[in-house]
Amino acid sequence: MNKITNRQAICDTLMEAAKTDKDIVVLCSDSRGSASLAPFFKQYPKQCVEVGIAEQNLVTIAAGLASCGKKSFAVSPASFLSTRSYEQAKVDVAYSGNNVTLVGISGGISYGALGMTHHSCQDVAAFTALPGMRVYMPSDRFQTAVLIKTLLEDDKPAYIRVSRSATEDVYDDSTDFSLDKAQVIKEGQDVLIIACGEMVPNALQAAGKLEADGIRASVIDMYCLKPFDEKTLLEYADRVRLVVTVEEHSPYGGLGSLTALTLARHNPKHVLQIALPDGHIVAGTNKEVFAFYGMDADGIAKQIKRAVKEV
């Protein structure tokens, strides 16, 4: 069982890159501990900025440093980064085209026991709506590390959301990734399951349960929410009767909406959206919340089996 979180993978990758790249700068809003970035602050104090609980300042300072040639990584809990500093992300980062990577840690319902004030179930909808902003939700530590390395090589704005807990490994250190291209991790002819972030391992396990019942499912890791890989989606959707989306997000404006919109334009299909409800989420650990809403492997498989009978 993997115990390395995606946020730890971000820190490890940035620390390695900072050995030779002094333009990397990491900014936190009283969150270096929860972001697992304390080692970076200790090792590279001249490449860090701590702004305190001031998310708007966090993003604006990151943009200012980027305008001077720095590679800024602004890290804060996703629930606050995507709401309190939205105007700064819109104007100072996306509109201005600054080289800032916004990293939303503890995304979705990672802070499950703290209730809706700490949930970020709208961030994908918010950031995909910003012209010039790319949006990514990596599934495991390996994909996260490659994504960070790749973003260090360009100068465009991006938003990354990662979970708080460690997710089960989907890949390994030999897996090849292409930026902005979805990863096909399983192939089947009956159902297409599209997932992102922490839901990818659950979707993959659900596909295994379905296979035991004679339902063969393809699984796509749509870690790139914007740009959205329409080509891969349409290629695999054309082979099946049912398309299923699984996301740790509101039913509005996230993976399900992006998928349904693409299919409606090019190849209408039955779409089953599995997402968090439009309402205040129950309190509990993330695994308890996923199970409650049928978003764990058993719940996903059960919903798909029911839907397959109806199409």
Sequence and secondary structure as in RCSB ss.txt:
>XXXX:A:sequence
MNKITNRQAICDTLMEAAKTDKDIVVLCSDSRGSASLAPFFKQYPKQCVEVGIAEQNLVTIAAGLASCGKKSFAV
SPASFLSTRSYEQAKVDVAYSGNNVTLVGISGGISYGALGMTHHSCQDVAAFTALPGMRVYMPSDRFQTAVLIKT
LLEDDKPAYIRVSRSATEDVYDDSTDFSLDKAQVIKEGQDVLIIACGEMVPNALQAAGKLEADGIRASVIDMYCL
KPFDEKTLLEYADRVRLVVTVEEHSPYGGLGSLTALTLARHNPKHVLQIALPDGHIVAGTNKEVFAFYGMDADGI
AKQIKRAVKEV
>XXXX:A:secstr
     HHHHHHHHHHHHHTT TTEEEEESS TTTTT HHHHHH GGGEEE  S HHHHHHHHHHHHHTT EEEEE
EEHHHHTTTTHHHIIIIIIITT  EEEEEES BTTTGGG GGG BSSHHHHHHTSTT EEE   SHHHHHHHHHH
HTTS   EEEE  SS    SS TT    TT  EEEE  SSEEEEE TTHHHHHHHHHHHHHHTT  EEEEE  EE
ETT HHHHHHHHTT SEEEEE SS SSSSHHHHHHHHHHHH   EEEEE   SS    S HHHHHHHTT SHHHH
HHHHHHHHTT 
